[in-house]
Amino acid sequence: MIVAEQKPLEEIRRMIDPYARVLILGCGTCMTVCGAGGEREVSFLHAALRVAQAKGGDRAHDISEYTVKRQCDLEFLDVLADRVQETDVILSLGCGVGVQVIAERFPDTPVLPGINTSFMGAASEWGIWDERCAACGDCRLDETAGICPITRCTKGILNGPCAGPKNGKCEANKDVDCAWILIYRRLERLGQLEKMRRYYPPRNFRTIPRPRRIVTRVKREPGESNGQVAV
Amino acid sequence: MYPPNADTLKRPSFDDSLVPPCQAACPLHMEIREYVDLIAQGRVMEALQVIRDGNPFPSICAYVCTHPCEDACRRSEVDKPIAIRALKRFAVEFGGDRMISLEASTAHPEKVAIVGSGPAGLAAAYYLRKLGYPVTIFEAHSELGGMLRVGIPKYRLPREVLEAEVQRLIQMGVEIRTNTRVVSLDLLFEMGYKAIFITVGAHQSLRLGIEGEESPGVVDGGTFLREVNLGLRPSVGPRVAVVGGGNVAIDAARTALRLGAKEVKILYRRSRAEMPADPAEVEQALEEGVEILFLVTPVKIAREDQHLRVTCVRLTLGEPDASGRRRPVPLEGSEFDMQFETLVSAIGQAPYIPDDFRLRIGKGSTIQVDPLTLLTNRAGVFAGGDAVTGPATVTEALAAGRRAAHRIDDYLQHRYPLLGKDAKESSIGDLLPRTAQTVKKKTRQEPPVLPPEERTKDFRPVELIYRWETATDEARRCLRCGAGAEILFQDKCATCLTCLRVCPYHVPYVDASGTIQIPADQCQACGICVAECPAKAIVLRKPYDRRQVSEELDHALRSAAQSKSKPLIVGFCCQYGLFGSGTLAALWRRAQAGIWIVPVLCIAKLEDEHLLRALEMGAEGVFIAGCGDQCARENTAFWVAQRVEKVRKVMAQLGLQPERLQVLQLHANDEDPLKPMDEFTQQIARLYLDSTIKQEVKS
């Protein structure tokens, strides 16, 4: 799942400063789960901005709030049409995807990112998030016992461990487990230690042509089927 | 459309149909959970209001109720049940029950006669009068109350209490005819009564059926207690035997002690486990020096000179009988003699119904009635209480009286009886072990009692009243079954698992379909998940808990705005425990100007937004004061710290000093709770002065 954190309040205050009417828009999916932009954070930010007006001397904004199910799908945004008419700027608490889809859906209204989209990861316990996937598009987890060296090794090396780990921890950060020690232990447990003997050639580091697109349907041209997305 | 808004979608309504086990067990179905919670908050008058809504004579129940609610209480799966009856007594005494006066006006012409003035009769009179019927009570004895008057000893129910309730009935316009024994129901109908409620109780003592039972010095329990309670002082010898194991036997034994008996022995034919008397009463009797001989029964009584020679036999327990208790079997050759001056037989009582009533009599000489309508075989004649059930409890009799009143109302108004209204089943199951284990253990607080050597001197009430602090502390032990959290907005729920991860009691779980469930019968209503849910999809079932903080805050801020005192300080204080005991108000009164206190039902329910809102509305300082070690819950401080840190981060970015938001310790154990508050006030005053001077300099 996508994990993010809210931008510092100062940055948000600077961003919205030129606008009189601000709509804070939450996202009910990933940003709710990671606690960065769900309904609670929307109203917390709203309250914080009002304190900023009362105590920090910010200009008076007319702030409203709303949370949609998912910002990254245009259909969920239709319900916003009237609200967007009433605002000068949308402060999105969606991930980078959400911000852009909103920009597409409402071409005449500026949209500001309220959060920094950080990584794809998982909660290890309440309030603690760890990165797990880099979306490299070339998954090797079968060879590394389900532990990703690209994201979890500080150096991202494919033939580890390096000479650095001490007591199972990374030389760059004593609080972080060495991914390759973890891989070794798990391969040992699975009886697949021979995988450690293999040499993995370098990955293809050629720049990935962006933006990437995945097409799962037969008719290739957009607009030729019911799958059309109306903008 | 997401999220559902009020204009387009019907708001989901939360489920408050869950009946807690205590309420289901109570014959009157009183809202026990509600009034216990109000007591925990120190809102005793409101608690009494709730009690009065469900019980016609709370002051009587506060003394003598056998509290089936406590037997059903799920707290016993954690440690011990809540002391519900003692808490009710506290609410009645401190809530000003004596000041309450009742009025009723007559709305119907049909007169109703009530035969017998025991709890069932009094309750029926109360409710019929409230429904607007002219009511007459016929009582054979010289005073009202039935068993409450003639059966229950004064040390368990002081007569002023009964008198006060009777006076209230008279105030309501109930006509009283004492010393009037009803011999014929036809006569009552001829007198113009349209409906009759027979509630003559079970005053006829059962006989031992042994040789010598007629000897002088042998008396039955009912007669013995009646004589004492009506003001006679029957002479008892120095050695008294009481035969039986019920409450009457215990009452007779303790009464004999108070009349001056030196040695009182109870002879009971089964063992302690089978004894039907209230265990607490048995305990108190033992403390007072009553001796109980188990598995012993008299077989012959012989009068000799000045005493009785009682031949007893020892017994052993055999197969269970029809009542499910093991049948006592005599041991051959185990006869032995004992000497007493007085023997009280208290082996049970049955109603006595005159034949002229022409009522159908069933098992145990009781009146046969339709269990739902309480109607007898004669039109317009209803019956209830011990006369129908055989000897039972006061609360059951009150419930029967209430039901009779409603059924008589239906009958007189030619309505099909509205049944099922007073039937309440609890749908709440047992606590799961993992939940029961995580609930903080708290010792049950018993109300103080007079020392045994004091209380056997006279008929003063044995049990005293809780102190205010003890009562609020005891009430806080309530688990609030069925009032817990609920995912009200399922469509908002992102299944983020926050509730599952933050719950101190391991209540929420993910079902096989991947949906998160918060089982209502396990939730402890601490409110942590409500305050943490990132989608704001969870609410507490009790509407009061849901709105409280924001409403109280708005109220405080409005009042503060009017007062214009500077600097403004907002304090969120726990309403339970110490603060609930009235100290909160006292604290506020004595505090320096500018402090506005927002009562919170546990600071774990306080959300970060509330703190920000206080700052936004002009608070120069905000403090949170929990109840500290007294807290009935785990982890409260951890969650408060989380939210305080989050808000301090915002404050730092706005140039507000973090010390403007503080968690204060104002516990009961502290010497003076005012001290940390005053220090905080002074600190905020300095900061306020600084910033004002800086602004002046700038401009």
Interface residues (C-beta under 8 A of the other chain):
Chain A: P8 L9 E10 G28 T29 T32 V33 C34 G35 G38 E39 R40 E41 S43 F44 A47 A48 R50 V51 A52 Q53 A54 K55 G56 T67 V68 K69 F76 V79 A123 E125 W126 G127
Chain B: M1 Y2 P3 D491 K492 A494 T495 C496 L497 T498 R501 V502 C533 P534 A535 K536 D608 E609 L612 R613 L615 E616 M617 G618 Q642 K646 V650 M651 Q653 L654 G655 L656
